[in-house]
């Protein structure tokens, strides 16, 4: 029987890839949960989610690394 994957190792490795790849991984994992059955999402939000995913996948939207954004904001507002 093969060993189960180590979730911490998977997360650590995922955090090393570029933001667009992490977004794809997150999107794929969320879709695998089939959350549509667990709670209602309005048609407007579903369309917004789809639009954002298309923008990310097409490169229209640029994702930023959260640590970089936080560091920039700290530098800007910490004096």
Backbone as a printed PyTorch tensor [residue, N CA C, xyz], in Angstrom:
tensor([[[  0.8490,  -1.1860,   0.0000],
         [  0.0000,   0.0000,   0.0000],
         [  0.8930,   1.2480,   0.0000]],

        [[  0.6890,   2.1620,  -0.9690],
         [  1.5150,   3.3720,  -1.0200],
         [  1.2310,   4.2920,   0.1630]],

        [[  2.2660,   5.0280,   0.5780],
         [  2.1080,   5.9700,   1.6870],
         [  1.2260,   7.1370,   1.2570]],

        [[  0.4510,   7.6570,   2.2110],
         [ -0.3890,   8.8130,   1.9270],
         [  0.4940,  10.0520,   1.7640]],

        [[  0.1140,  10.9460,   0.8570],
         [  0.8910,  12.1750,   0.6950],
         [  0.8560,  13.0190,   1.9710]],

        [[  1.9350,  13.7100,   2.2420],
         [  2.0410,  14.5790,   3.4080],
         [  1.4650,  15.9570,   3.0510]],

        [[  0.3160,  16.3460,   3.6500],
         [ -0.3040,  17.6270,   3.2960],
         [  0.6280,  18.8250,   3.4910]],

        [[  1.4160,  18.8330,   4.5560],
         [  2.3270,  19.9530,   4.7940],
         [  3.3560,  20.0440,   3.6780]],

        [[  3.8740,  18.9170,   3.2490],
         [  4.8580,  18.9150,   2.1680],
         [  4.2300,  19.4240,   0.8730]],

        [[  2.9980,  19.0000,   0.6060],
         [  2.3000,  19.4530,  -0.5960],
         [  2.1230,  20.9710,  -0.5570]],

        [[  1.6740,  21.5100,   0.5830],
         [  1.4880,  22.9540,   0.7190],
         [  2.8040,  23.7030,   0.5950]],

        [[  3.8450,  23.1870,   1.2440],
         [  5.1590,  23.8340,   1.1570],
         [  5.6340,  23.9080,  -0.2900]],

        [[  5.4530,  22.8240,  -1.0290],
         [  5.8680,  22.8020,  -2.4370],
         [  4.9960,  23.7310,  -3.2760]],

        [[  3.7010,  23.7520,  -3.0010],
         [  2.7930,  24.6130,  -3.7620],
         [  3.1300,  26.0900,  -3.5490]],

        [[  3.5750,  26.4430,  -2.3670],
         [  3.9090,  27.8350,  -2.0840],
         [  5.1690,  28.3000,  -2.8160]],

        [[  5.8990,  27.3750,  -3.3960],
         [  7.1150,  27.7290,  -4.1250],
         [  6.8640,  28.0590,  -5.5950]],

        [[  5.6610,  27.7940,  -6.0880],
         [  5.3730,  28.0420,  -7.4960],
         [  4.8090,  29.4450,  -7.6700]],

        [[  4.8060,  29.9180,  -8.9150],
         [  4.3450,  31.2800,  -9.1870],
         [  2.8640,  31.4360,  -8.8510]],

        [[  2.4210,  32.6700,  -8.5860],
         [  1.0410,  32.9130,  -8.1610],
         [ -0.0180,  32.3710,  -9.1140]],

        [[  0.1850,  32.4680, -10.4130],
         [ -0.8470,  31.9710, -11.3270],
         [ -0.9980,  30.4650, -11.2190]],

        [[  0.1010,  29.7730, -10.9830],
         [  0.0450,  28.3210, -10.8210],
         [ -0.6510,  27.9770,  -9.5120]],

        [[ -0.3620,  28.7390,  -8.4500],
         [ -1.0410,  28.5100,  -7.1650],
         [ -2.5370,  28.7530,  -7.3120]],

        [[ -2.9200,  29.7830,  -8.0670],
         [ -4.3440,  30.0620,  -8.2870],
         [ -5.0070,  28.8980,  -9.0110]],

        [[ -4.3160,  28.3470, -10.0080],
         [ -4.8540,  27.2000, -10.7350],
         [ -5.0260,  26.0060,  -9.7980]],

        [[ -4.0360,  25.7590,  -8.9540],
         [ -4.1040,  24.6460,  -7.9980],
         [ -5.2810,  24.8590,  -7.0430]],

        [[ -5.4040,  26.0740,  -6.5120],
         [ -6.4950,  26.3830,  -5.5770],
         [ -7.8450,  26.2100,  -6.2470]],

        [[ -7.9640,  26.7200,  -7.4690],
         [ -9.2210,  26.6060,  -8.2110],
         [ -9.5830,  25.1400,  -8.4390]],

        [[ -8.6020,  24.3530,  -8.8300],
         [ -8.8350,  22.9340,  -9.0990],
         [ -9.2530,  22.1980,  -7.8280]],

        [[ -8.5860,  22.4950,  -6.7130],
         [ -8.9360,  21.8450,  -5.4520],
         [-10.3380,  22.2350,  -5.0000]],

        [[-10.6740,  23.5180,  -5.1140],
         [-12.0170,  23.9530,  -4.7270],
         [-13.0890,  23.3230,  -5.5990]],

        [[-12.8250,  23.2540,  -6.8960],
         [-13.7950,  22.6170,  -7.7860],
         [-13.9810,  21.1430,  -7.4450]],

        [[-12.9200,  20.5080,  -6.9610],
         [-13.0180,  19.0790,  -6.6420],
         [-13.9180,  18.8130,  -5.4380]],

        [[-14.1760,  19.8400,  -4.6400],
         [-15.0240,  19.6800,  -3.4650],
         [-16.5050,  19.6800,  -3.8100]],

        [[-16.8400,  20.1210,  -5.0050],
         [-18.2240,  20.1710,  -5.4610],
         [-19.0760,  20.9410,  -4.4530]],

        [[-18.6390,  22.1520,  -4.1180],
         [-19.3070,  22.9570,  -3.0910],
         [-20.6730,  23.4610,  -3.5040]],

        [[-21.0210,  23.3930,  -4.7800],
         [-22.3330,  23.8530,  -5.2140],
         [-23.4550,  23.1510,  -4.4490]],

        [[-23.2170,  21.9340,  -4.0200],
         [-24.2460,  21.1830,  -3.3060],
         [-24.3180,  21.5530,  -1.8260]],

        [[-23.2550,  22.1530,  -1.2850],
         [-23.2110,  22.4300,   0.1360],
         [-23.8200,  23.7800,   0.5180]],

        [[-23.7670,  24.7490,  -0.3680],
         [-24.3660,  26.0330,  -0.0690],
         [-24.7330,  26.7430,  -1.3670]],

        [[-25.6930,  27.5970,  -1.2450],
         [-26.1930,  28.2900,  -2.4380],
         [-25.3030,  29.4860,  -2.7620]],

        [[-24.9940,  29.6360,  -4.0340],
         [-24.2620,  30.7880,  -4.5230],
         [-25.1390,  31.4280,  -5.5930]],

        [[-25.3140,  32.7260,  -5.4620],
         [-26.1940,  33.4100,  -6.4140],
         [-25.6150,  33.3300,  -7.8230]],

        [[-26.4630,  33.3790,  -8.8180],
         [-25.9940,  33.3600, -10.2090],
         [-25.0290,  34.5090, -10.4990]],

        [[-25.2510,  35.6540,  -9.8410],
         [-24.3590,  36.8020, -10.0530],
         [-22.9440,  36.5100,  -9.5550]],

        [[-22.8530,  35.8660,  -8.3810],
         [-21.5330,  35.5300,  -7.8510],
         [-20.8720,  34.4440,  -8.6920]],

        [[-21.6410,  33.4790,  -9.1440],
         [-21.0610,  32.4430, -10.0130],
         [-20.4730,  33.0650, -11.2730]],

        [[-21.1880,  34.0200, -11.8540],
         [-20.6910,  34.6980, -13.0530],
         [-19.4290,  35.5040, -12.7390]],

        [[-19.4140,  36.1790, -11.5950],
         [-18.2320,  36.9470, -11.1930],
         [-17.0340,  36.0350, -10.9810]],

        [[-17.2500,  34.9000, -10.3490],
         [-16.1700,  33.9290, -10.1330],
         [-15.6420,  33.4320, -11.4680]],

        [[-16.5500,  33.0860, -12.3640],
         [-16.1330,  32.6200, -13.6920],
         [-15.3460,  33.6950, -14.4300]],

        [[-15.8230,  34.9410, -14.3590],
         [-15.1380,  36.0440, -15.0330],
         [-13.7260,  36.2190, -14.4920]],

        [[-13.5980,  36.1790, -13.1670],
         [-12.2690,  36.3380, -12.5590],
         [-11.3460,  35.1900, -12.9440]],

        [[-11.8700,  33.9710, -12.9670],
         [-11.0580,  32.8150, -13.3590],
         [-10.5890,  32.9460, -14.8080]],

        [[-11.4840,  33.3940, -15.6830],
         [-11.1130,  33.5960, -17.0910],
         [-10.0350,  34.6700, -17.1910]],

        [[-10.1940,  35.7700, -16.4580],
         [ -9.1930,  36.8370, -16.4850],
         [ -7.8330,  36.3370, -16.0060]],

        [[ -7.8320,  35.5110, -14.9660],
         [ -6.5750,  34.9530, -14.4500],
         [ -5.9790,  34.0010, -15.4710]],

        [[ -6.7890,  33.0870, -15.9760],
         [ -6.2930,  32.0860, -16.9230],
         [ -5.7740,  32.7180, -18.2080]],

        [[ -6.3860,  33.8120, -18.6470],
         [ -5.9820,  34.4530, -19.9040],
         [ -4.7990,  35.3960, -19.7220]],

        [[ -4.4440,  35.7000, -18.4770],
         [ -3.3460,  36.6220, -18.2180],
         [ -3.7920,  38.0760, -18.1680]],

        [[ -5.0790,  38.3310, -18.3250],
         [ -5.6030,  39.6940, -18.2780],
         [ -5.3980,  40.3000, -16.8900]],

        [[ -5.5350,  39.4660, -15.8750],
         [ -5.3380,  39.8820, -14.4930],
         [ -3.9930,  39.3690, -14.0090]],

        [[ -3.2310,  40.2390, -13.3870],
         [ -1.9340,  39.8560, -12.8440],
         [ -2.0840,  39.5910, -11.3510]],

        [[ -1.6930,  38.4180, -10.9250],
         [ -1.7500,  38.0810,  -9.4980],
         [ -0.4460,  38.5160,  -8.8410]],

        [[ -0.5600,  38.9680,  -7.6300],
         [  0.6140,  39.4000,  -6.8760],
         [  0.8140,  38.4940,  -5.6820]],

        [[  2.0550,  38.2920,  -5.3200],
         [  2.3890,  37.4960,  -4.1450],
         [  1.9680,  38.2710,  -2.8990]],

        [[  1.1960,  37.6350,  -2.0240],
         [  0.6610,  38.3320,  -0.8490],
         [  1.7600,  38.8820,   0.0540]],

        [[  2.8450,  38.1530,   0.2330],
         [  3.9360,  38.6250,   1.0910],
         [  4.5380,  39.9060,   0.5220]],

        [[  4.6740,  39.9720,  -0.8030],
         [  5.2210,  41.1610,  -1.4450],
         [  4.2930,  42.3580,  -1.2250]],

        [[  2.9960,  42.1560,  -1.3880],
         [  2.0310,  43.2380,  -1.2010],
         [  2.0510,  43.7220,   0.2410]],

        [[  2.0560,  42.8010,   1.1810],
         [  2.0710,  43.1710,   2.6030],
         [  3.3350,  43.9510,   2.9340]],

        [[  4.4830,  43.4960,   2.4310],
         [  5.7380,  44.2110,   2.6820],
         [  5.7020,  45.6170,   2.0920]],

        [[  5.1550,  45.7650,   0.8900],
         [  5.0330,  47.0960,   0.2830],
         [  4.1370,  48.0010,   1.1260]],

        [[  3.0060,  47.4590,   1.5840],
         [  2.0880,  48.2570,   2.4020],
         [  2.7180,  48.6280,   3.7450]],

        [[  3.4240,  47.6900,   4.3430],
         [  4.1070,  48.0040,   5.6050],
         [  5.1270,  49.1150,   5.4060]],

        [[  5.8730,  49.0260,   4.3120],
         [  6.8530,  50.0600,   4.0110],
         [  6.2120,  51.4110,   3.7610]],

        [[  5.0560,  51.3990,   3.1570],
         [  4.3620,  52.6470,   2.8250],
         [  3.7260,  53.2840,   4.0500]],

        [[  3.1700,  52.4660,   4.9490],
         [  2.3920,  53.0150,   6.0610],
         [  3.0680,  52.9220,   7.4170]],

        [[  4.2240,  52.3040,   7.5000],
         [  4.9510,  52.2280,   8.7700],
         [  6.0650,  53.2740,   8.7450]],

        [[  5.9960,  54.1700,   9.6780],
         [  7.0210,  55.2310,   9.7090],
         [  7.4590,  55.4900,  11.1030]]])
